[in-house]
Amino acid sequence: MWYLILLFIVITLPDIYIWQTFMRRKKKIYSILFWVPLALTFISFLLGINGVFPYYTLRVFFVLFLCVAIPKLFFAILYILGKYLGKVVPRAKWIRNGIAFGFAILVLCCALYGFMSGWKKLIVVEHTIESSDVPAAFNDYRIVQLSDLHVGTFKHDADVLDSIVSKVNALQPDVILFTGDLINVSPDELDPYMDILSQLKAKDGIYSILGNHDYMYYDKKASPEEITARIEDLKKRQKAMGWDLLLNEHRIIERDGQKIAIIGVENESKPPHPALADLPAALRGIPEDAYKILLTHDPQHWKQEVIPNTNIPLTLSGHTHAMQVKIGKVSPSQLIYDDWGGMIDVEDQLMYVNAGTGSSVPFRFGAWPEIGLFTLKNK
């Protein structure tokens, strides 16, 4: 709830300040028009979170938020700072006003880039996992991680998804691991992309788990029976694509008598997200000498259960998207998640949080969509 209050403040206070400073004495029509973007921002947000045409209303909200509200926020902050600076350096008025306006334009340009190109700027992030726990038979084993595809976002850009598949196959992975959120709101989103995703190839197969979006729990109009039917539909579609969906279970990959265990749990998150993981069931029957790789969608599950109760050396996660914004090593995800992106090491147990290969909203800046490539090395 606190971040909703913060969102209200970020959207509202700059408009109040700018209106008081610049618009109060303007003609009434201009004053009314000034408040239209703010009203549309709140209306689209409320409609979106209540499931009213969410594909469109949430996109309208994010466009207004990132292209209007955020530039206004930076303008107001810099203008106020410049105003106080002007008391010290009186002739700096035009400089301070120019900086405030110029920075707001820069933020707007970054937002427009994120909507037009940033969410398509696919990168490959490579890591080498070197450990004596890695079986010698799996030395140089290549793992590709995909996460948070949200295929509904590719509604008019199927070529982007096609390029993802081509890049993954070019990496010649031994195994592909998908860490959840295949869809946005409905399994029907997969209709145009089943053939494309079926072209993913790996020597030892493709293993997947469900993310919070895949349970479609936020559709308040659907009955529990309808939601269950949709989830079953999604499971069938993954099977038809040749993906092996892991639901609190594991698979063993064997080479020369040595083993890797791919473990997949259902989503485990705080409300309102589903909490359905059964890690003990997923681990049951795994040979002691097998190298374990866990797939769990929400990275918060790692410190809640994985670290305290297991010795799993490598966990792959997603979910956060780094909130699709990152500048250097800073992301707004840090306000919500302790572990929001990249590789985290706690006493030789590793977790990698993928920033997402797709996007729930067609926007990214800095937190570019990524394919994770992990090479295992026997130390």
C-alpha positions as CSV (number, residue, x, y, z in Angstrom):
1,M,0.0,0.0,0.0
2,W,2.9,2.4,0.8
3,Y,4.0,2.4,-2.8
4,L,0.5,3.5,-4.0
5,I,0.8,6.5,-1.6
6,L,4.2,7.2,-3.1
7,L,2.8,6.9,-6.6
8,F,0.0,9.4,-5.7
9,I,2.5,11.9,-4.3
10,V,4.9,11.6,-7.4
11,I,2.0,12.1,-9.8
12,T,0.1,14.8,-7.9
13,L,2.5,17.2,-6.1
14,P,4.5,18.4,-9.2
15,D,1.2,19.3,-10.9
16,I,0.0,21.2,-7.9
17,Y,3.3,23.1,-7.7
18,I,3.5,23.9,-11.5
19,W,-0.2,25.0,-11.5
20,Q,0.4,27.3,-8.5
21,T,3.5,28.7,-10.0
22,F,2.7,29.1,-13.7
23,M,-1.0,28.3,-14.5
24,R,-3.1,29.9,-11.7
25,R,-3.5,33.2,-13.5
26,K,-4.0,31.8,-17.0
27,K,-7.3,31.6,-18.7
28,K,-9.8,29.1,-17.3
29,I,-9.6,26.9,-20.4
30,Y,-5.9,26.5,-20.0
31,S,-6.2,25.7,-16.3
32,I,-8.8,23.0,-17.2
33,L,-6.6,21.5,-19.9
34,F,-3.6,21.4,-17.6
35,W,-5.4,18.9,-15.3
36,V,-6.5,16.6,-18.1
37,P,-3.3,14.4,-18.2
38,L,-3.4,13.9,-14.4
39,A,-7.1,12.9,-14.6
40,L,-6.4,10.5,-17.4
41,T,-3.4,9.0,-15.5
42,F,-5.6,8.2,-12.5
43,I,-8.5,6.9,-14.5
44,S,-6.4,4.6,-16.6
45,F,-4.6,3.3,-13.5
46,L,-7.9,2.6,-11.7
47,L,-9.4,0.9,-14.7
48,G,-6.3,-1.2,-15.4
49,I,-5.9,-2.6,-11.8
50,N,-9.6,-3.4,-11.8
51,G,-9.3,-5.5,-15.0
52,V,-11.1,-3.1,-17.4
53,F,-9.4,-3.6,-20.7
54,P,-6.0,-3.9,-18.9
55,Y,-4.0,-4.3,-22.1
56,Y,-4.9,-0.8,-23.2
57,T,-5.6,1.1,-19.9
58,L,-2.4,0.1,-18.2
59,R,-0.4,1.1,-21.3
60,V,-2.1,4.5,-21.3
61,F,-1.2,4.8,-17.7
62,F,2.4,4.0,-18.2
63,V,2.7,6.3,-21.2
64,L,1.3,9.2,-19.2
65,F,3.3,8.3,-16.1
66,L,6.6,8.1,-17.8
67,C,6.2,10.7,-20.5
68,V,4.2,13.3,-18.5
69,A,4.3,12.8,-14.8
70,I,8.0,11.9,-14.4
71,P,9.3,14.8,-16.6
72,K,7.1,17.2,-14.5
73,L,8.5,15.7,-11.3
74,F,12.1,16.4,-12.4
75,F,11.2,19.9,-13.7
76,A,9.5,20.8,-10.4
77,I,12.4,19.5,-8.2
78,L,15.1,21.3,-10.3
79,Y,13.1,24.5,-10.6
80,I,12.6,24.7,-6.8
81,L,16.4,24.0,-6.2
82,G,17.2,26.6,-8.8
83,K,14.9,29.1,-7.2
84,Y,16.8,28.8,-3.9
85,L,20.1,28.9,-5.8
86,G,18.9,32.2,-7.3
87,K,18.9,33.8,-3.9
88,V,22.7,33.2,-3.8
89,V,23.4,33.9,-7.5
90,P,20.6,36.3,-8.6
91,R,21.7,36.4,-12.3
92,A,21.4,32.6,-12.6
93,K,17.6,32.7,-13.2
94,W,17.7,31.8,-16.9
95,I,20.4,29.2,-16.3
96,R,18.4,27.4,-13.5
97,N,15.2,27.6,-15.5
98,G,16.9,26.2,-18.6
99,I,18.4,23.3,-16.6
100,A,15.0,22.4,-15.1
101,F,13.3,22.5,-18.5
102,G,16.2,20.8,-20.4
103,F,16.4,18.0,-17.9
104,A,12.6,17.4,-18.1
105,I,13.0,17.2,-21.9
106,L,15.9,14.7,-21.5
107,V,13.7,12.5,-19.2
108,L,10.9,12.7,-21.8
109,C,13.3,11.6,-24.6
110,C,14.5,8.7,-22.5
111,A,10.9,7.6,-21.9
112,L,10.1,7.8,-25.6
113,Y,13.2,5.8,-26.4
114,G,12.1,3.1,-23.8
115,F,8.7,2.8,-25.5
116,M,9.9,2.8,-29.1
117,S,13.1,0.8,-28.9
118,G,14.3,0.0,-25.4
119,W,12.0,-2.9,-24.8
120,K,13.3,-4.6,-28.0
121,K,17.0,-4.1,-27.2
122,L,17.8,-7.7,-26.4
123,I,21.1,-8.5,-24.7
124,V,22.9,-11.7,-23.7
125,V,24.3,-11.7,-20.2
126,E,27.0,-14.3,-19.7
127,H,28.1,-15.9,-16.4
128,T,30.6,-18.7,-15.6
129,I,29.6,-20.9,-12.6
130,E,32.8,-22.5,-11.4
131,S,32.6,-25.0,-8.6
132,S,33.9,-28.3,-7.4
133,D,30.2,-29.3,-7.0
134,V,29.8,-29.2,-10.8
135,P,30.2,-32.8,-12.1
136,A,33.2,-33.3,-14.4
137,A,30.9,-34.7,-17.1
138,F,29.1,-31.4,-17.2
139,N,32.2,-29.2,-17.6
140,D,31.4,-26.4,-20.1
141,Y,27.7,-27.2,-19.9
142,R,25.7,-24.3,-21.4
143,I,22.5,-23.2,-19.8
144,V,20.2,-20.6,-21.2
145,Q,17.7,-18.8,-19.0
146,L,14.6,-17.1,-20.3
147,S,12.2,-15.4,-18.0
148,D,9.0,-13.2,-18.0
149,L,8.3,-13.4,-21.7
150,H,4.8,-11.9,-21.3
151,V,4.0,-12.8,-24.9
152,G,0.8,-10.7,-24.9
153,T,3.1,-7.6,-25.1
154,F,4.4,-8.7,-28.5
155,K,0.9,-8.1,-29.9
156,H,2.2,-6.2,-32.9
157,D,5.8,-7.2,-32.9
158,A,6.1,-10.9,-33.5
159,D,9.5,-10.3,-35.1
160,V,10.9,-9.4,-31.7
161,L,9.9,-12.8,-30.3
162,D,11.3,-14.4,-33.4
163,S,14.7,-12.7,-32.8
164,I,14.7,-14.0,-29.2
165,V,14.3,-17.6,-30.5
166,S,17.0,-17.1,-33.1
167,K,19.5,-15.7,-30.6
168,V,18.9,-18.5,-28.1
169,N,19.3,-21.2,-30.7
170,A,22.5,-19.5,-32.0
171,L,24.0,-19.9,-28.4
172,Q,23.7,-23.7,-28.9
173,P,22.5,-24.3,-25.3
174,D,22.6,-27.8,-23.7
175,V,19.4,-26.9,-21.8
176,I,16.9,-24.0,-21.8
177,L,15.3,-23.0,-18.5
178,F,12.3,-20.7,-18.3
179,T,11.5,-19.1,-15.0
180,G,7.8,-18.1,-15.4
181,D,5.4,-15.5,-16.6
182,L,4.9,-16.7,-20.1
183,I,1.7,-14.7,-20.5
184,N,0.1,-11.4,-19.3
185,V,-3.6,-12.2,-18.7
186,S,-4.7,-15.2,-20.9
187,P,-3.4,-18.3,-22.5
188,D,-5.0,-17.1,-25.8
189,E,-2.0,-14.7,-26.1
190,L,0.0,-17.7,-27.2
191,D,-2.1,-18.3,-30.3
192,P,0.2,-16.3,-32.7
193,Y,3.4,-17.5,-31.1
194,M,3.1,-21.3,-30.5
195,D,5.0,-22.1,-33.7
196,I,7.7,-19.6,-33.0
197,L,8.3,-20.8,-29.4
198,S,8.2,-24.4,-30.6
199,Q,11.4,-23.6,-32.5
200,L,13.5,-23.3,-29.4
201,K,16.1,-26.1,-29.4
202,A,18.4,-27.5,-26.7
203,K,20.2,-30.8,-26.5
204,D,18.7,-31.8,-23.1
205,G,15.3,-30.0,-23.6
206,I,13.4,-27.0,-22.3
207,Y,12.1,-26.9,-18.7
208,S,9.7,-24.3,-17.4
209,I,7.8,-23.2,-14.3
210,L,4.8,-20.9,-13.8
211,G,5.0,-17.3,-12.7
212,N,2.4,-15.2,-10.9
213,H,0.9,-14.0,-14.2
214,D,0.5,-17.6,-15.4
215,Y,-2.1,-18.2,-12.6
216,M,-4.4,-15.4,-13.9
217,Y,-5.5,-14.8,-10.3
218,Y,-6.1,-11.1,-10.9
219,D,-9.1,-11.6,-13.2
220,K,-11.8,-10.7,-10.7
221,K,-14.6,-11.4,-13.2
222,A,-13.6,-15.1,-13.7
223,S,-14.9,-17.8,-11.5
224,P,-12.4,-20.2,-9.8
225,E,-13.5,-22.9,-12.2
226,E,-12.7,-20.6,-15.2
227,I,-9.3,-19.8,-13.8
228,T,-8.5,-23.5,-13.2
229,A,-9.5,-24.2,-16.8
230,R,-7.3,-21.5,-18.1
231,I,-4.3,-22.7,-16.1
232,E,-4.8,-26.2,-17.5
233,D,-5.0,-24.7,-21.0
234,L,-1.7,-23.0,-20.4
235,K,-0.1,-26.3,-19.2
236,K,-1.3,-28.1,-22.3
237,R,0.0,-25.4,-24.6
238,Q,3.5,-25.6,-23.0
239,K,3.5,-29.4,-23.5
240,A,2.4,-28.9,-27.2
241,M,5.4,-26.5,-27.6
242,G,7.8,-29.2,-26.3
243,W,8.4,-27.6,-22.9
244,D,8.5,-29.7,-19.8
245,L,6.6,-27.8,-17.1
246,L,7.8,-28.6,-13.6
247,L,5.2,-28.3,-10.9
248,N,6.9,-28.9,-7.6
249,E,9.0,-31.7,-9.2
250,H,12.4,-32.3,-10.8
251,R,14.1,-33.9,-13.7
252,I,17.4,-35.6,-13.9
253,I,19.9,-35.1,-16.7
254,E,22.6,-37.7,-16.8
255,R,26.0,-37.9,-18.5
256,D,28.6,-40.6,-17.9
257,G,26.8,-41.7,-14.7
258,Q,26.9,-38.1,-13.3
259,K,23.8,-36.1,-12.8
260,I,22.2,-32.6,-12.7
261,A,18.8,-32.1,-11.2
262,I,16.6,-29.5,-12.7
263,I,14.1,-28.5,-9.9
264,G,11.0,-26.5,-10.5
265,V,8.5,-25.1,-8.0
266,E,5.3,-23.3,-8.4
267,N,5.0,-19.6,-7.7
268,E,5.8,-18.6,-4.1
269,S,5.0,-15.0,-3.3
270,K,3.3,-12.7,-0.8
271,P,-0.4,-12.0,-1.3
272,P,-2.1,-11.2,-3.6
273,H,0.3,-13.4,-5.6
274,P,-0.1,-17.2,-5.4
275,A,1.9,-19.1,-2.8
276,L,2.0,-22.7,-4.1
277,A,5.6,-23.9,-3.9
278,D,6.3,-27.2,-2.3
279,L,10.1,-27.4,-2.2
280,P,10.4,-30.6,-0.1
281,A,8.2,-32.4,-2.7
282,A,10.3,-31.1,-5.5
283,L,13.5,-32.3,-3.9
284,R,12.2,-35.7,-2.9
285,G,14.1,-38.5,-4.6
286,I,17.0,-36.5,-5.9
287,P,20.4,-38.4,-5.7
288,E,22.8,-36.9,-3.1
289,D,25.5,-36.5,-5.7
290,A,23.4,-34.6,-8.2
291,Y,24.2,-30.9,-8.9
292,K,21.0,-29.1,-8.2
293,I,19.6,-26.1,-10.1
294,L,16.3,-24.6,-8.8
295,L,13.8,-22.6,-10.8
296,T,11.6,-20.4,-8.7
297,H,9.9,-17.3,-10.1
298,D,10.0,-14.9,-7.2
299,P,13.5,-14.2,-5.9
300,Q,12.1,-13.5,-2.4
301,H,11.5,-17.3,-2.1
302,W,15.3,-17.9,-2.0
303,K,16.0,-16.3,1.3
304,Q,12.7,-17.3,2.8
305,E,13.1,-21.1,2.2
306,V,16.0,-22.1,-0.1
307,I,18.9,-20.6,1.9
308,P,17.7,-21.7,5.3
309,N,16.6,-25.2,4.4
310,T,18.7,-26.5,1.5
311,N,22.2,-26.6,0.0
312,I,21.1,-25.9,-3.6
313,P,24.1,-24.3,-5.2
314,L,22.3,-22.5,-8.1
315,T,18.9,-20.9,-8.2
316,L,17.4,-19.0,-11.2
317,S,14.7,-16.5,-10.8
318,G,13.0,-13.5,-12.4
319,H,9.8,-11.6,-11.6
320,T,11.1,-8.2,-10.7
321,H,12.0,-7.0,-14.3
322,A,14.2,-4.5,-12.4
323,M,11.0,-2.6,-12.8
324,Q,12.2,-2.2,-16.4
325,V,14.2,0.9,-15.4
326,K,17.9,0.9,-14.4
327,I,20.5,3.6,-14.5
328,G,23.9,2.2,-13.7
329,K,23.4,0.0,-10.6
330,V,20.3,1.8,-9.4
331,S,16.7,0.7,-10.1
332,P,13.4,1.5,-8.4
333,S,13.1,-2.2,-7.8
334,Q,15.4,-1.6,-4.8
335,L,12.4,0.1,-3.0
336,I,10.5,-3.2,-3.0
337,Y,13.0,-6.1,-3.4
338,D,16.2,-6.9,-1.5
339,D,17.4,-9.1,-4.4
340,W,16.1,-7.5,-7.6
341,G,18.6,-8.3,-10.3
342,G,21.9,-10.0,-11.2
343,M,24.0,-12.6,-9.3
344,I,23.7,-12.9,-5.5
345,D,26.0,-15.1,-3.5
346,V,25.3,-16.2,0.1
347,E,27.8,-18.7,1.5
348,D,28.5,-20.3,-1.9
349,Q,24.8,-20.5,-2.7
350,L,24.1,-18.5,-5.9
351,M,20.9,-17.0,-7.2
352,Y,20.6,-15.1,-10.5
353,V,17.7,-12.8,-10.9
354,N,16.9,-12.3,-14.6
355,A,15.7,-8.8,-15.6
356,G,13.2,-10.5,-17.9
357,T,13.4,-11.4,-21.6
358,G,10.0,-9.8,-22.4
359,S,8.1,-6.9,-20.9
360,S,4.7,-6.7,-19.2
361,V,4.5,-3.2,-20.7
362,P,6.4,-2.3,-23.9
363,F,8.9,0.0,-22.2
364,R,12.4,-0.5,-20.9
365,F,15.3,1.8,-20.1
366,G,18.6,0.5,-18.8
367,A,17.1,-2.7,-17.6
368,W,17.2,-4.1,-21.1
369,P,15.5,-7.4,-22.0
370,E,18.0,-10.3,-21.4
371,I,18.9,-13.8,-22.2
372,G,21.0,-15.4,-19.5
373,L,23.8,-17.7,-20.5
374,F,25.5,-19.8,-17.8
375,T,28.5,-22.0,-18.4
376,L,29.2,-24.6,-15.8
377,K,32.9,-25.3,-14.9
378,N,34.2,-28.1,-12.9
379,K,36.7,-26.6,-10.5
